[in-house]
């Protein structure tokens, strides 16, 4: 479960960074685009972890 919590914290940190970058540099800046892509990857990782966790709880109920 801590891996999921770590991802949520990372998502929040990256989201805040992205918002600051957008305010400073605009949407089309390469740094903003890279930060957005990184956030997307971490969100994807989060969704995979949650899906795995749900699958494992159905396969191996406590």
C-alpha positions in Angstrom: 0.0 0.0 0.0 2.9 2.4 0.7 3.8 2.2 -3.0 0.4 3.6 -3.9 0.7 6.3 -1.3 4.1 7.3 -2.7 2.6 7.6 -6.2 -0.2 9.8 -4.9 2.4 12.1 -3.2 4.5 12.2 -6.3 1.4 13.0 -8.4 0.6 15.9 -6.1 4.2 17.2 -6.2 4.4 17.0 -10.0 0.9 18.6 -10.4 2.0 21.6 -8.3 5.2 21.9 -10.3 3.3 21.7 -13.6 0.9 24.5 -12.5 3.8 26.7 -11.5 5.6 26.1 -14.8 2.4 26.8 -16.8 2.0 30.1 -15.0 5.6 31.1 -15.6 6.2 29.8 -19.1 2.9 29.0 -20.8 1.4 25.8 -22.1 3.6 25.3 -25.2 6.9 25.6 -23.5 9.1 22.4 -23.9 9.7 22.3 -20.2 6.0 22.4 -19.5 5.3 19.7 -22.0 8.0 17.5 -20.5 6.6 18.0 -17.0 3.1 17.1 -18.2 4.4 13.9 -19.8 6.2 12.9 -16.6 3.0 13.5 -14.7 1.1 11.4 -17.2 3.6 8.5 -16.7 3.3 8.6 -12.9 -0.5 8.7 -13.1 -0.3 5.6 -15.4 1.9 3.9 -12.9 -0.6 4.7 -10.1 -3.5 3.3 -12.1 -1.5 0.1 -12.8 -0.7 -0.3 -9.1 -4.3 0.2 -8.1 -5.5 -2.3 -10.8 -2.9 -4.8 -9.6 -4.0 -4.4 -6.0 -7.6 -4.8 -6.9 -6.9 -7.9 -8.9 -4.8 -9.4 -6.2 -7.5 -8.8 -3.6 -10.0 -10.7 -5.7 -7.6 -13.5 -6.4 -6.3 -13.8 -2.9 -9.0 -12.5 -0.5 -7.9 -11.9 3.1 
